[in-house]
Amino acid sequence: MALRTSARQLMTSVYVRITTPGGDEGDVPGWVLITLMTAGLVAVLWTAAGDKLGNLLNTALDSVTPK
């Protein structure tokens, strides 16, 4: 029962946090950092495994047969 109570309290606090206005406005630097880090990760993956990922995608698409 303690686990269910904790989960209920957690969900209640998350709901209150989401529905209560204020507090999160103006967090642009954080979102910019997340966006730049994601773009950097994509660039690194593309550079390291672009050909293999392209071949994997082409193989997967070629294996799909239309009805």
Backbone torsions as a table, in degrees:
resi	resn	phi	psi	omega
1	MET	NA	-31.1	-178.3
2	ALA	-64.3	-36.0	179.5
3	LEU	-66.8	-42.4	178.7
4	ARG	-64.7	-39.5	178.1
5	THR	-64.3	-42.9	179.3
6	SER	-64.0	-42.4	178.7
7	ALA	-63.7	-40.1	178.9
8	ARG	-65.4	-41.6	178.4
9	GLN	-64.9	-40.0	178.7
10	LEU	-63.0	-47.7	-179.8
11	MET	-63.7	-37.4	177.3
12	THR	-64.1	-45.1	-179.4
13	SER	-66.8	-35.7	176.8
14	VAL	-66.0	-43.7	178.8
15	TYR	-60.2	-45.5	180.0
16	VAL	-63.1	-41.3	-179.2
17	ARG	-64.1	-39.8	-178.4
18	ILE	-73.2	-40.2	-174.1
19	THR	-87.1	-11.5	179.5
20	THR	-86.2	122.9	-178.9
21	PRO	-71.9	154.3	174.7
22	GLY	93.9	162.3	174.6
23	GLY	97.0	-32.7	-176.3
24	ASP	-109.9	-0.2	-179.6
25	GLU	-69.0	144.7	174.9
26	GLY	81.5	20.5	178.4
27	ASP	-91.6	44.5	-177.6
28	VAL	-63.9	-44.8	-179.0
29	PRO	-57.3	-36.2	178.1
30	GLY	-65.2	-44.3	179.5
31	TRP	-68.8	-35.1	176.4
32	VAL	-64.0	-42.5	179.0
33	LEU	-63.2	-43.8	178.4
34	ILE	-61.7	-42.4	-179.9
35	THR	-64.3	-44.7	179.4
36	LEU	-65.7	-39.9	178.8
37	MET	-65.6	-39.2	177.9
38	THR	-65.5	-43.6	178.0
39	ALA	-62.7	-39.8	177.6
40	GLY	-64.5	-41.4	178.8
41	LEU	-63.9	-42.4	177.5
42	VAL	-62.7	-42.3	179.8
43	ALA	-63.3	-41.4	179.3
44	VAL	-65.6	-45.6	178.8
45	LEU	-63.7	-40.2	-179.9
46	TRP	-63.7	-42.2	180.0
47	THR	-67.1	-43.6	-174.9
48	ALA	-75.2	-37.9	-171.1
49	ALA	-134.6	25.8	-176.5
50	GLY	-60.0	-46.8	-178.8
51	ASP	-65.5	-43.7	-179.5
52	LYS	-65.8	-40.9	178.2
53	LEU	-66.3	-37.2	176.5
54	GLY	-63.8	-44.1	178.0
55	ASN	-64.2	-39.7	178.2
56	LEU	-61.8	-43.6	179.1
57	LEU	-65.2	-44.8	179.6
58	ASN	-62.4	-41.4	178.0
59	THR	-63.0	-42.8	180.0
60	ALA	-64.9	-42.5	179.8
61	LEU	-68.8	-35.9	178.4
62	ASP	-68.6	-26.9	-178.6
63	SER	-79.7	-11.0	178.4
64	VAL	-81.6	126.8	-179.9
65	THR	-109.6	128.4	178.6
66	PRO	-72.0	153.7	178.7
67	LYS	-86.0	NA	NA
